[in-house]
Structure formats: C-alpha cells, structure tokens
Amino acid sequence: MRMKQVYKVPFERNSPRVKELRAQYVQTIFDLESLDRPHDFIFVDEAGFNLTKRRRTGRNIIGQRAIVEVPGQRGGNVTICAAISNHGVLHHHVTLGPYNTQHLLRFIANLRDILFELQVQDHQGQELNENPIPTYVIVWDNVSFHRAAPVREWFNISEQFMNLYLPPYSPFLNPIEEFFLLLEMESV
C-alpha cells in the first residue's frame, strides 16, 4: 500500500438527484434536436487566471534548494468569458477582476451582434425561407449571475435565444471546459 493524494469529492456529485438532472439535460438536448426549427448550441463559460506565472518545481544541485526570485505581490486576476460552437470560438472577452451580471449582459449582447452579422453574411442573396434563422441555445453552468433577473429578462426579450443550464457537478457536459483547459496549459 502507498500513500496517495486525497481528492475531495462532494457527496452530491453522483447522487441519484444529480444523475436524474443529467438525464433530464440529455433528454432536453434530444428534444431540441428533434425540432424542425434549426438551432445552434453555443457553450459559454468564464475562467479566472492569475497574471503571475510561477513554476512549482525547479532544478538545482543535489542538496541545495531550487530558488526563484519573484515580486513580493501576486499579480492581478483576469477573467475571460468565451463562447464556442461547432464553428469554433465565436466571441471572447477579458476583464480585470471577477465577472458579474453587467459583464455577462454586455458579453451576450455582443455575442448576439456577432451572430446576427454572421447570419447576414450567410444569407446574402438568399430568400429567408431557404435558410430559416436558427434558435441559439446558450448552454452554461449554474453560476448565480447566469440566473440573475436581468439575464432572465434579456432571454425573455430575445426571442431567437434560449438558455439551457447544465446540471450541477457536470462540467464534463460543457465542451468549453476543454477550451479553457487547453488555454491554461498553453499559458503555463
């Protein structure tokens, strides 16, 4: 037997309730796929990064510490919000500090403008009946500001958009998590 690192796993992560919520999420995806009206899934998430890059390991002569000099203060934090779809990265925005409802509203309004520009480019010289305008399904996690009243109001007003929340403890159902993982690996 060997000593191993302990990983904390929330009790709820694989509870019957969460498994049922995952099944409902998948059923919602199937229901959307069966509709006649076209739709595009857009995966949105935020990730925070610290601007100070530090190596956790180093090399030195045996018996001597590996030392690296660093500034006395930590670097600032930035948050990147990004939206991806089957067509790649649609939009991203970086801000100093944490994201909040106002940042999110600005982000989805800019995303809407970008998507409408892409629609115009795709439909040039075509009748609208040939290629109906899709419904954009924004898929994201359960962060509190995703559920804020101004965000819900934005989706009620924007008929071409709908939102779909991921079940709790299910980041593996959101492809943008892989995007941020690759981004983090590149920056280290």
Secondary structure as GFF3:
##gff-version 3
##sequence-region A 1 188
A	DSSP	three_ten_helix	11	14	.	.	.	ID=ss1
A	DSSP	alpha_helix	16	34	.	.	.	ID=ss2
A	DSSP	beta_strand	39	50	.	.	.	ID=ss3
A	DSSP	beta_strand	77	85	.	.	.	ID=ss4
A	DSSP	beta_strand	88	96	.	.	.	ID=ss5
A	DSSP	alpha_helix	101	122	.	.	.	ID=ss6
A	DSSP	beta_strand	135	140	.	.	.	ID=ss7
A	DSSP	three_ten_helix	144	146	.	.	.	ID=ss8
A	DSSP	alpha_helix	149	157	.	.	.	ID=ss9
A	DSSP	beta_strand	161	165	.	.	.	ID=ss10
A	DSSP	three_ten_helix	171	173	.	.	.	ID=ss11
A	DSSP	alpha_helix	176	187	.	.	.	ID=ss12
###
